Amino acid sequence: MDGRIKLCDFGLAKEVDSIDWYRASKTKHTTDVGNISYQAPEAQTNEYNHLIDIYSVSLIGSQIFGFDSYDIMDGNIAKTVQQIGDKDSNEREIIF
C-alpha cells in the first residue's frame, strides 16, 4: 500500500452533457440505487436534492476513519423521516 485513499462511484454516476444552472436542482434523481444503509432518510421521500450525497459520503468517511456509523445516525429511518417532516420537532438536534 502506498498510503493513498481512493474512492469510486461504481458506475452509479450519470453524465451530464450540458448543464442548465437554473434548472440544475430540478434534475430527475435516480431512485432505488445503492445500499439503503448509506441512503439519507430524505431519499425515502420524493423531496430531496444533491445534499443526500453528502450524507452518504459522510457515512463512508466515518467507516474509513474508524467511527461507528451509528454515532452519526440512529438507524431508525422511519423515525428520522418523521422528525425531518416535523418542523416543530425538539429532536431535530439528534438527527444533525
C-alpha positions in Angstrom: 0.0 0.0 0.0 1.3 3.4 -0.9 -0.9 5.4 1.6 -3.2 6.9 -0.9 -7.0 6.7 -0.5 -9.2 6.0 -3.5 -12.9 6.4 -3.7 -15.0 5.1 -6.6 -18.6 5.7 -7.7 -19.0 2.1 -9.0 -20.7 3.3 -12.2 -23.7 4.9 -10.4 -22.9 8.5 -11.5 -24.6 9.9 -14.6 -23.0 12.1 -17.3 -24.5 15.5 -17.9 -23.6 16.8 -21.3 -24.9 20.4 -20.8 -26.0 22.0 -17.6 -28.8 24.5 -17.3 -27.7 26.0 -14.0 -31.2 27.5 -13.4 -32.8 24.0 -13.5 -29.9 22.0 -12.1 -31.7 21.3 -8.8 -34.7 20.0 -10.7 -32.9 17.1 -12.3 -34.7 13.8 -12.0 -32.9 11.8 -9.4 -32.4 8.0 -9.6 -34.3 6.0 -7.0 -33.5 2.7 -5.6 -29.8 2.8 -6.3 -27.2 1.8 -3.8 -27.4 0.3 -0.4 -30.2 1.6 1.9 -27.8 1.7 4.8 -26.0 4.6 3.1 -29.0 6.5 1.9 -30.1 9.7 3.6 -33.6 9.5 5.2 -34.8 12.0 2.7 -34.2 9.5 -0.1 -37.2 7.6 1.1 -39.4 10.6 0.1 -39.7 12.5 -3.1 -38.4 15.7 -1.5 -34.6 15.5 -1.8 -31.7 17.0 -3.6 -28.0 16.7 -4.1 -27.3 17.0 -0.4 -28.2 13.4 0.2 -24.9 12.5 -1.5 -23.1 14.4 1.3 -24.9 12.3 3.8 -23.8 9.1 2.1 -20.2 10.2 1.8 -20.1 11.1 5.5 -21.2 7.6 6.4 -18.5 6.2 4.1 -16.0 8.6 5.6 -17.0 7.6 9.1 -16.1 4.0 8.3 -12.8 4.9 6.6 -11.7 6.8 9.7 -12.9 4.2 12.1 -16.1 5.8 13.5 -19.2 3.9 14.2 -21.9 4.9 11.7 -24.5 4.8 14.4 -22.7 7.7 16.1 -23.9 9.7 13.0 -27.3 8.2 12.6 -29.6 6.2 14.8 -30.5 3.7 12.2 -34.3 4.2 12.6 -35.2 5.5 9.2 -39.0 5.8 9.8 -38.5 7.9 13.0 -35.8 10.1 11.3 -38.0 10.8 8.3 -40.9 11.7 10.6 -38.6 14.1 12.6 -37.4 15.7 9.3 -41.0 16.3 8.3 -42.0 17.7 11.7 -40.9 21.3 11.6 -41.6 21.7 15.4 -39.6 18.6 16.5 -37.4 19.1 19.5 -35.4 16.0 18.5 -34.0 17.7 15.4 -30.6 18.1 17.1 -30.4 14.3 17.3 -30.5 14.0 13.5 -28.0 16.6 12.7 
